[in-house]
Structures are given as structure tokens and as C-alpha cells.
Amino acid sequence: MQNLKMRLSGWILSGLLAIFMGVVSAGGKFADWDGKAEMFAHLGYDVDTIAKIGVVEVLICIVFLIPRTSLIG
């Protein structure tokens, strides 16, 4: 029973992390909002680069969700 609880809590925490990475973090890079270009230009990135970073974040999130490759993600 203890092993089941640990496994279930691990899946829940992994799911929450994937939601944060895939939706919140990468979603902000795909959404169009006021001041986005200026903010990322201040950091030294253009809008095309930010979209590519968002794609990489989504791919890493998918790799993280696959059990055999979760260590890589």
C-alpha cells in the first residue's frame, strides 16, 4: 500500500510539473500580449527565437511525461 501511495504521489507531482512547463511557461511564449517584443528584446531575444524556445519547452515536457525517457526530460 505504501508503494502505491508513493507511486501515485510521484505521478501527481510529475503531472503538475508538466502542466506548469507545458502550459504556463511555454504558453506565455506563444501568446501575444502587450510589451512581449520589448521585454524579450531587452533580454536579447527576438520573437522568432522565443517561439523556438517555447517549442523546445513543449518537447522537453513530452519527453518528461514518457516514463522511459523521463530522466532525459
C-alpha positions as a printed Julia matrix, in Angstrom:
73×3 Matrix{Float64}:
  0.0    0.0     0.0
  2.86   2.38    0.8
  4.42   1.74   -2.62
  1.12   2.6    -4.32
  0.88   5.9    -2.43
  4.43   6.84   -3.34
  3.88   5.98   -7.0
  0.59   7.9    -7.1
  2.14  10.97   -5.48
  5.02  10.79   -7.96
  2.61  10.74  -10.89
  0.65  13.67   -9.45
  3.78  15.76   -8.9
  5.08  14.88  -12.37
  1.75  15.88  -13.87
  1.74  19.2   -12.05
  5.27  19.93  -13.21
  4.36  19.03  -16.79
  1.31  21.29  -16.67
  3.42  24.16  -15.4
  6.14  23.63  -18.02
  3.86  22.87  -20.94
  1.02  25.28  -20.35
  2.17  28.16  -18.21
  5.79  28.59  -19.23
  5.58  27.66  -22.91
  2.11  29.19  -23.29
  3.45  32.6   -22.38
  5.92  32.33  -25.22
  3.2   31.53  -27.78
  0.61  34.03  -26.57
  0.6   37.53  -27.98
  0.47  40.18  -25.27
  1.38  43.85  -24.98
  5.04  44.5   -24.31
  6.19  41.0   -25.23
  8.55  42.1   -28.01
 10.05  44.87  -25.9
 10.59  42.65  -22.88
 12.3   39.89  -24.83
 14.3   42.43  -26.86
 15.59  43.79  -23.55
 16.75  40.25  -22.74
 18.4   39.96  -26.16
 15.87  37.68  -27.89
 13.62  38.35  -30.83
 10.08  36.99  -31.15
 11.09  34.14  -33.5
 13.68  32.88  -31.03
 11.14  32.94  -28.2
  8.75  30.79  -30.27
 11.55  28.27  -30.85
 12.31  28.2   -27.12
  8.6   27.55  -26.49
  8.65  24.58  -28.89
 11.71  23.18  -27.12
  9.94  23.54  -23.76
  6.91  21.62  -25.04
  9.14  18.86  -26.46
 11.02  18.56  -23.16
  7.7   18.33  -21.36
  6.58  15.49  -23.64
  9.87  13.64  -23.12
  9.47  14.12  -19.36
  5.99  12.54  -19.41
  7.18   9.35  -21.14
  8.3    7.03  -18.31
 11.3    5.51  -20.12
 12.69   8.91  -21.1
 11.73  10.94  -18.03
 15.32  11.11  -16.79
 16.35  12.85  -20.02
 13.49  15.36  -19.83
